């Protein structure tokens, strides 16, 4: 066989070998691609830890599935209280790890205003049937809602007066009373954060509404 024929045969064999190698590479790559993909298993989700406070039955920190929504966090905390403003936060929002969610109390405009007859029964005199007397106003203030221009003393306030504050429900109001009974009066407003379910953010929300002085 001539040298030209040998070279031609060598080139053909090299080309065939290159094609075979390329085909094997493509085949192996196609087989390996699925192994490189992140497999999704709907039965497994990473966990998130989030806190919820304010108007829920059991404020605190809860560990939930990674795809949990705010409604799941509220359910874990025992549900809303009767005073909760349920439309303040989107219940379908995803819960973020390390976040704190505060469910606020209903705004004043969502609470029914007293009727004329209700006002008249709080101690009105026959001469002024629609106007409450000063004594009646004072007794009504002791029943729960603090004066509009005053502050609630967290060292002496009753459970009802504490509940009139934003983000303070029956459970947290009782915890405040139990805490000051066990640990002594609060020396500064920031001390309120030692109560379980009350964060520094909640204290800032209440700062203009509360006091520790008589």
N, C-alpha and C positions, 0 to 999 in steps of 0.2 A: 504494500500500500504506500502511496506517495506521501510526502510530508504535507502537502495541501489537504489531502483526504484525512489525514490524522488530525490536523488542526480543526477541520470542519467538524469532525466527529467529536472532538473535545469541546468545541463551542456548543454543540447541540446538547451534549450531556450536562454541561454547566448550566445551560438555560433550563433544561428539564429539572435539574436539582434545585435551582433557584425557585422555580414554580412550585415544586413540592414543598420546599421549606416555607414559602409564603402561604400556601394553602394550610399547612399544619399550624402556622402561627395564627392565622385568622380563626381556624377551628378551635384552637385552644383558648384564644382570647374570648370567643363567644361563649365557651363553656365556663370561663372564670368570671365573667362580668356579673352574673347573678350573685356570686359569692361576695362581691365587693359592695353590693347594695345594702343599705341599712334595712334590716328586716323589721317590719312593723307588727307588733303583737297587741291586738286591742285588749287582751286580757291583762296586760301589765302597763302600769303607768307610774312615773316617778311621783314621789310624795311632795306636798307643799305644807309648810307650817305657817299659819296665819292667826292673828288675834282678832277678836270681835268684842266690842263693848257698847255701852249705851243701852238702848231699849231692846235688849234680848233677855231671855229668862236666866241664862247662865253665861255671863261674859267670861271670856278666858281665851286661851290659846289652844288651837286644835290642829291635828295632823290629818290632811285629807288627800285624796287622789290628785294627781297632777292636773287632771282635766276638770277639777271641781269648780262650780260656779258659786256666786255669792249666796244664792238661795240654799246651797248645800251647807255652807258655813253657818248660816242662820239656823238651819234645821239641827245641825250638830250642837248649837248653843241653846237648844230648847225652844226655838221659835221666837217670834216677836212678842213684846209685851203689848198691852192694850193701848199704851200711849205712843207706840212707835209710829214714826212717819215712814211708812213702807215704800213710798214713791221717791224718797230722797236719793236712794242708790239703785242702780240697775241690777236686779236680781240675776240677770243672765250673764253678767260680767264674770270673766274668769278670775279666780282667786290667785293672787301673786304671792310667791314665797316671801316670808319675812314682813308682810304688810299687816297693818292694823286697820280695821274697818269700824267706824263708829256709827251706830244707828241712832239718829237724832230723835228727840221727842217731837210730837206734833206741834206745828206752829200755832200761834194764837188764833190765826184766822180760820184754822180748821176745827177749832173747838167751838161748839154752839154757844152763842151769847145768851146770857140770862134774859128771860122774858120780863115784862113789866110786873107780872104777877109774882115771879120769883123774887124780884127785888123788894116788892111790897111785904113779903113774908119774912124778911130778914130784920124786922124791927122798925118798920115805918110807923109813924104816928098817924092817927086818923086825919090830921090836918094836912099831911103831906104824904099821901098814900104811895107815891112813886119814888120817894127819896129815902134812902136808908139813913138812920141816925148815926152820929159819930161812934156811939157805943157798939152799934151793930157792925159798923165797918171794922172796928178793932177786933171784934169776935170773929168776923169772917176772915180777917188776916191770920188769926191763930189757927184757923181750920186747915190751912194748907198753903195757899198762894201768897208769896211775900209781897210787900208793898212795891208798887212800880218803881219808886224812887229809892228804895232801901236795898240793903244787901242781906243775904241770909248768913247768919252766924253758924258756921259748920260745927262749932263746939257746943251749941245749945239748941239747934234746930230740931224740930220733931221729924219723924219719918215723912209725914205729909208735906212739910215745908221743904225738905230735901228733894222730894219727888217733883216739886214744882220747878226745879232747876232743869236746864237742858241736859240731855244725855244721862239723867239720873232716874233710873226706874226703881221699883219696889225692892228688888234684890240688892242693888248697890246702896240704896238709902239705908237699908238695914245693916249692911256691912260697915258703912260709915259710923253708925251708932255703936256697933259692936267693937269697932277698932278704937274709937276714942274712949270707950269704957274700959277696954283691956289695956290700952297703951297710954292713956292720958290725953289731954286736950291737944289740939293742933297748935303749934307755936307759929307756924307760917302757912300760907296757902299751899305752898309746894308740898307740904307734908301729906296732903290729901292723896298724892300719888302712891302712898304706901298701901292704900286700900286695893285689894285685888279687883281688877276690872276697870280701874281708873288709870289712864296713862297721863304722861306729861302733856300730851296734846289736849286731852280732856280738861286738865287743870287750866290750860290757857283759854279754853272755851268758856270756862266758868269764872275766870279771874275778875271780871267786872261785875259779877253777880253775887260773890261770896266774900266773907270776911272772917277773921278769927278773933276780932276785938268785939267787946260788948257794946 
